[in-house]
Amino acid sequence: MAVINSYEAVIVISLKLGEEAVAGTVKKFQNLIEKHAEVESVDEWGKRRLAYPINKETDAYYVLFNFKSEAEFPAELDRVTKITDGVLRSMIIKKEDA
């Protein structure tokens, strides 16, 4: 039986894409996570100021995904975020079991 772990992923999306493309990117990642994991919550933080400029951008769109999956899936999610246009930063963290 596969081991299921809890994870959270924060994805920072460029606002240069436009509102429709940002919403489409959020939906793309939500569908990818739903396909390979059990989504616990999707928390759209919305437009926020970055701590420092990334690619000359000072604001971005933040989304937090909480999900449970097998240990192999976060690596695939990280790979997809790295090759997706408009994703400025992403971070996936394994949550400690309480």
Phi and psi in degrees as GROMACS dihedral restraints (atoms count N, CA, C in turn):
[ dihedral_restraints ]
;  ai    aj    ak    al  type     phi  dphi    fc
    3     4     5     6     1   -74.9    20    10
    4     5     6     7     1   146.7    20    10
    6     7     8     9     1   -84.7    20    10
    7     8     9    10     1   129.7    20    10
    9    10    11    12     1  -104.5    20    10
   10    11    12    13     1   127.1    20    10
   12    13    14    15     1  -117.9    20    10
   13    14    15    16     1   159.2    20    10
   15    16    17    18     1   -95.8    20    10
   16    17    18    19     1   138.5    20    10
   18    19    20    21     1  -135.1    20    10
   19    20    21    22     1   158.6    20    10
   21    22    23    24     1  -132.8    20    10
   22    23    24    25     1   140.9    20    10
   24    25    26    27     1  -127.6    20    10
   25    26    27    28     1   128.9    20    10
   27    28    29    30     1  -108.7    20    10
   28    29    30    31     1   127.4    20    10
   30    31    32    33     1  -120.9    20    10
   31    32    33    34     1   128.7    20    10
   33    34    35    36     1  -108.2    20    10
   34    35    36    37     1   118.3    20    10
   36    37    38    39     1  -111.7    20    10
   37    38    39    40     1   137.8    20    10
   39    40    41    42     1   -65.3    20    10
   40    41    42    43     1   136.5    20    10
   42    43    44    45     1   -79.7    20    10
   43    44    45    46     1   -11.2    20    10
   45    46    47    48     1   -65.4    20    10
   46    47    48    49     1   -18.0    20    10
   48    49    50    51     1   -67.8    20    10
   49    50    51    52     1   -29.5    20    10
   51    52    53    54     1    98.6    20    10
   52    53    54    55     1   159.1    20    10
   54    55    56    57     1   -60.0    20    10
   55    56    57    58     1   -43.9    20    10
   57    58    59    60     1   -65.4    20    10
   58    59    60    61     1   -41.8    20    10
   60    61    62    63     1   -69.3    20    10
   61    62    63    64     1   -35.6    20    10
   63    64    65    66     1   -63.5    20    10
   64    65    66    67     1   -46.4    20    10
   66    67    68    69     1   -61.6    20    10
   67    68    69    70     1   -38.9    20    10
   69    70    71    72     1   -65.6    20    10
   70    71    72    73     1   -38.1    20    10
   72    73    74    75     1   -66.7    20    10
   73    74    75    76     1   -42.6    20    10
   75    76    77    78     1   -59.8    20    10
   76    77    78    79     1   -46.0    20    10
   78    79    80    81     1   -63.8    20    10
   79    80    81    82     1   -38.1    20    10
   81    82    83    84     1   -59.2    20    10
   82    83    84    85     1   -47.8    20    10
   84    85    86    87     1   -70.6    20    10
   85    86    87    88     1   -36.4    20    10
   87    88    89    90     1   -62.4    20    10
   88    89    90    91     1   -43.7    20    10
   90    91    92    93     1   -64.5    20    10
   91    92    93    94     1   -40.7    20    10
   93    94    95    96     1   -62.1    20    10
   94    95    96    97     1   -44.8    20    10
   96    97    98    99     1   -66.9    20    10
   97    98    99   100     1   -42.7    20    10
   99   100   101   102     1   -61.6    20    10
  100   101   102   103     1   -32.7    20    10
  102   103   104   105     1   -69.6    20    10
  103   104   105   106     1   -34.4    20    10
  105   106   107   108     1  -113.2    20    10
  106   107   108   109     1    -4.0    20    10
  108   109   110   111     1  -151.9    20    10
  109   110   111   112     1   173.7    20    10
  111   112   113   114     1   -98.8    20    10
  112   113   114   115     1   113.6    20    10
  114   115   116   117     1   -77.8    20    10
  115   116   117   118     1   124.8    20    10
  117   118   119   120     1   -90.6    20    10
  118   119   120   121     1   -41.4    20    10
  120   121   122   123     1  -162.4    20    10
  121   122   123   124     1   154.3    20    10
  123   124   125   126     1  -126.6    20    10
  124   125   126   127     1   116.5    20    10
  126   127   128   129     1  -116.2    20    10
  127   128   129   130     1   105.0    20    10
  129   130   131   132     1   -86.1    20    10
  130   131   132   133     1   108.7    20    10
  132   133   134   135     1   -76.7    20    10
  133   134   135   136     1   -21.3    20    10
  135   136   137   138     1    82.3    20    10
  136   137   138   139     1  -158.1    20    10
  138   139   140   141     1   -74.2    20    10
  139   140   141   142     1   127.8    20    10
  141   142   143   144     1  -137.8    20    10
  142   143   144   145     1   154.1    20    10
  144   145   146   147     1   -78.4    20    10
  145   146   147   148     1   137.3    20    10
  147   148   149   150     1   -78.3    20    10
  148   149   150   151     1   151.7    20    10
  150   151   152   153     1   -66.7    20    10
  151   152   153   154     1   -30.5    20    10
  153   154   155   156     1  -150.4    20    10
  154   155   156   157     1   152.6    20    10
  156   157   158   159     1   -63.2    20    10
  157   158   159   160     1   138.5    20    10
  159   160   161   162     1  -121.8    20    10
  160   161   162   163     1   120.1    20    10
  162   163   164   165     1    52.6    20    10
  163   164   165   166     1    41.3    20    10
  165   166   167   168     1    64.3    20    10
  166   167   168   169     1    18.8    20    10
  168   169   170   171     1  -105.6    20    10
  169   170   171   172     1   140.2    20    10
  171   172   173   174     1  -110.5    20    10
  172   173   174   175     1   -13.8    20    10
  174   175   176   177     1  -126.9    20    10
  175   176   177   178     1   153.1    20    10
  177   178   179   180     1  -154.0    20    10
  178   179   180   181     1   171.6    20    10
  180   181   182   183     1  -105.3    20    10
  181   182   183   184     1   123.3    20    10
  183   184   185   186     1  -104.2    20    10
  184   185   186   187     1   139.1    20    10
  186   187   188   189     1  -136.7    20    10
  187   188   189   190     1   134.3    20    10
  189   190   191   192     1  -113.4    20    10
  190   191   192   193     1   124.3    20    10
  192   193   194   195     1  -111.4    20    10
  193   194   195   196     1   130.3    20    10
  195   196   197   198     1  -110.8    20    10
  196   197   198   199     1   128.2    20    10
  198   199   200   201     1  -151.7    20    10
  199   200   201   202     1   163.0    20    10
  201   202   203   204     1  -118.4    20    10
  202   203   204   205     1   132.2    20    10
  204   205   206   207     1  -154.8    20    10
  205   206   207   208     1   174.7    20    10
  207   208   209   210     1   -72.7    20    10
  208   209   210   211     1   161.4    20    10
  210   211   212   213     1   -64.2    20    10
  211   212   213   214     1   -22.2    20    10
  213   214   215   216     1   -78.0    20    10
  214   215   216   217     1   -28.8    20    10
  216   217   218   219     1   -65.2    20    10
  217   218   219   220     1   -40.5    20    10
  219   220   221   222     1   -56.6    20    10
  220   221   222   223     1   -33.3    20    10
  222   223   224   225     1   -66.0    20    10
  223   224   225   226     1   -40.0    20    10
  225   226   227   228     1   -67.1    20    10
  226   227   228   229     1   -42.4    20    10
  228   229   230   231     1   -60.7    20    10
  229   230   231   232     1   -42.7    20    10
  231   232   233   234     1   -62.6    20    10
  232   233   234   235     1   -41.3    20    10
  234   235   236   237     1   -61.5    20    10
  235   236   237   238     1   -43.9    20    10
  237   238   239   240     1   -67.4    20    10
  238   239   240   241     1   -38.7    20    10
  240   241   242   243     1   -64.6    20    10
  241   242   243   244     1   -35.3    20    10
  243   244   245   246     1   -68.9    20    10
  244   245   246   247     1   -27.9    20    10
  246   247   248   249     1  -101.2    20    10
  247   248   249   250     1     0.7    20    10
  249   250   251   252     1   -88.6    20    10
  250   251   252   253     1   125.4    20    10
  252   253   254   255     1   -63.0    20    10
  253   254   255   256     1   138.2    20    10
  255   256   257   258     1    94.5    20    10
  256   257   258   259     1   -12.0    20    10
  258   259   260   261     1   -86.2    20    10
  259   260   261   262     1   114.5    20    10
  261   262   263   264     1   -80.2    20    10
  262   263   264   265     1   -44.3    20    10
  264   265   266   267     1  -150.4    20    10
  265   266   267   268     1   155.8    20    10
  267   268   269   270     1  -150.6    20    10
  268   269   270   271     1   152.4    20    10
  270   271   272   273     1  -146.8    20    10
  271   272   273   274     1   129.6    20    10
  273   274   275   276     1  -119.6    20    10
  274   275   276   277     1   126.3    20    10
  276   277   278   279     1  -124.9    20    10
  277   278   279   280     1   135.4    20    10
  279   280   281   282     1   -82.1    20    10
  280   281   282   283     1   126.4    20    10
  282   283   284   285     1   -82.2    20    10
  283   284   285   286     1   144.7    20    10
  285   286   287   288     1   -75.4    20    10
  286   287   288   289     1   140.3    20    10
  288   289   290   291     1   -71.7    20    10
  289   290   291   292     1   134.9    20    10
